[in-house]
């Protein structure tokens, strides 16, 4: 997991060629005006999901993991708390891996919680179990999915 600012994403271009394309997509337009839904950046290799919904209580947030994509998550409006746990420590499977959604869910508790403000990013790799959307009020965020 990496926590940084949107501008700091440039530091990680060498980690994956898709990070630079994701960065240019995020810097190209006003993020608060980007329509909700899916935005194709590079076919199925890189795309963004824009959502706006009410935050949830920590106990309602499940840890999720992905096998095929890296998440670059950026908060656009609101304040989001996220939980994190090393995937190797997850033992309590809630929902088996679904290849079409690239996701499995766990009932384990996060090891760490952290809060993200607008313009901050979090990069989650397949080794990172994460519990998103913890908070109060409306949270607007963009998740760029980068195929491994």
Buried (B, 14 or more C-beta within 10 A) or exposed (E): BBEBEBEEBEEBBEEBEBBBBBBEBBEEEEBEEBEEEEBEBBEEBBBBBBEEEEBBEEEEBBBBBBEEBBBBBBBBBBBBBBBBBEBEEBEEEEEEEEEEEBBBBBEBBBEEBBEBEBEBBBBBBBEBBBBBBBBEEEBBBBBBBBBE
